[in-house]
Amino acid sequence: MKKLFILRHAKSSWDTPDISDFERPLNDRGLSTAPFMGELLAGKGIAPDKIISSPAKRALYTAMLIRESAGLNTEISYDDRVYEASPQTLRQVVSELPEGLGSVMLVGHNPGIEGLIRMLSGETHTMPTAAFAELSLNIEHWSEVAPDCGKLLQIIRPKDEQRAASLNLDL
């Protein structure tokens, strides 16, 4: 059994139209939401063995803020294939993970990550910026990852959690 955590990058800035999509940084909301999500994940005991990120600036910075705010010592690496990846490409990235890892967080972009969740679990869900999904994969080896091999355990969306916190609710 393997665990796959999927995180969409936090909200990025569109303030500088002359920079490339790849170079877009996080905006103020993204800079506050990513640490919020890291603290939330830490509070739920979510600690991946490794974080694999898209090399895009907004995704890498989201991964770093999550790791820092969650108090993780987890290694972050990037894979060029995660940027603008299809669900099939993301599945390939996951299938090549080292066998010694029991859980991995993939930090990427839509629509690929929504498609990967659908491919692995058969469920369709929206993943707004900084949203997190946890999947349990019914596989022993990463190389076995295939359509419908997973079960979606939870999705955490920042706005839902912030709304609950403001109402003093425990989701």
N, C-alpha and C positions, 0 to 999 in steps of 0.2 A: 504494500500500500504506500503510495506517494501522495504528498500534498503539493498542490500548485496554488499559489497566491497570485492574483492578477490585479495590478493597480494601473489605473489610467493616470497619466501625468496631471499635475495640478493646473489651474487656470493660467494661461499664458497671456502675454501682452501683445497687443496689436498697435501699440503707440508709435512704432517706428516702421512705416510701410516699406522703407528701402532695405530692410534686412531680410534675409531668406527665412523661409519657414523653419528650416533646420536650426537657425540661430536665435529664434524667438525666446526671450527669457520669460520667467514667471512674472505675473503682475502682482499687485499688492494682495489681492485675494488669494492667489496661489501661494504667496509667501507666508500667509497666515494659515491657510487650510492644510498644507502639507504637514507642518508640525502638529497641528491639531489631530490629523489622522494618525501620525506616528504615535502620539500619546495614547490615542484611543486603541490602536492595535496592541501597544505594550500592555495596556490595562486588561486586554482580553487574552494576554499570554501568547500572542502571535509573534514568533521569532523564526524567520526562515533561515535555513543553513547558508543560503547565498541569494544575492539579488542580481538579476540580469536586467539591464536597462537598454532602451534605445539610446543611441549616442546623441540624439537631439538634445540641445541645451536644456529645454524645459523638463524633459524626462530625467536626465541625469541629476539635475538639481533637485527634482522631486524625490528621487531615490536617496540622495544625500540627506535631505531634510527629514525624511521618514526615518532613516537609520539613526540619525543624531537624536531626534526627539523621542524615539522609542528606546534609546539607550542600548542599541545593538552594536556588536563588534563584527557584524556580518560583512563579508567581502562584497563589494559592488564591482561588477564588470559590465562591459557593454558589448553588444553584438550588433554590428551594422545592419544585419538583416531585420532587426526589430523595427527600425524606422520605416514607416509606410508599408508594413508587412501585411500580407493576406493571412487569414486563419491557417491556411496550409503551411505557409512559411513559418508562422509562430509554432505550429505543431512540430515542424522539423527542428526548430531551435530546441524545443523541449526534449525531443527524442534524442538529442545529442548531449544531454546533460550528464555529468559524471555520476556513476552509479552510487558513489558514497554519500550522495546528498539525499536526504529524506524529504526535504521541503525546499522549494525555490519560489522566490517572488519575481514575477516578470512585470517590468514597468514599461508600458507602451502607449499606443495610440488607438483611437477609433478610426475606422470601423473594425480593424483587425481583432482587437481584444474582445469586442462583443461577439464577433464571429467565432473566435476560439472558444468562448464560453458555450455558445450554442453547439459548436461541433463536438465538444467533449461531454457536455451534459444533456444536450437535447432541449435546453431551456433558453428562452429569449428574454434578455433583460437589457435595460438601458444602463450605460455606464457613463454618467456625467464626469466632468473633471474631478480628479482625486478619489473617484469611487474605487472600492476594493471588493474583490470576490475571492472566496475560498472554495477550492474544489478538492475533493478526495478522489484520487485516481485509483481504480481497481487494477493496478499493475504492480509488478515486482521490480521491473527495470524500466527506466525512462524510455528506452528504445521501443517499448511496447505501447507507447501512447498512441491512441487511435480514436476515431469517432466513437462517441457514446461509451467511453471507458470511465467517465467520471460522474460524480454526484456533486451538485452545487450545494454547499453547506450553508453559505451566507453571502449576502451582498451588503456592504456598508457604504452608504452614500453620505457625504459630509453634511449636506443640508438637512437630511433626516435626523442625523445625530445632533446637529446644532439646535434644531427645532426642539428635539426631545430634551436637550440640556436646558434650554431656556424655559421649558415648561416643567422642569425638574422631574422628567420621566426617565425610567430606566428601560432602555430597549434591550 
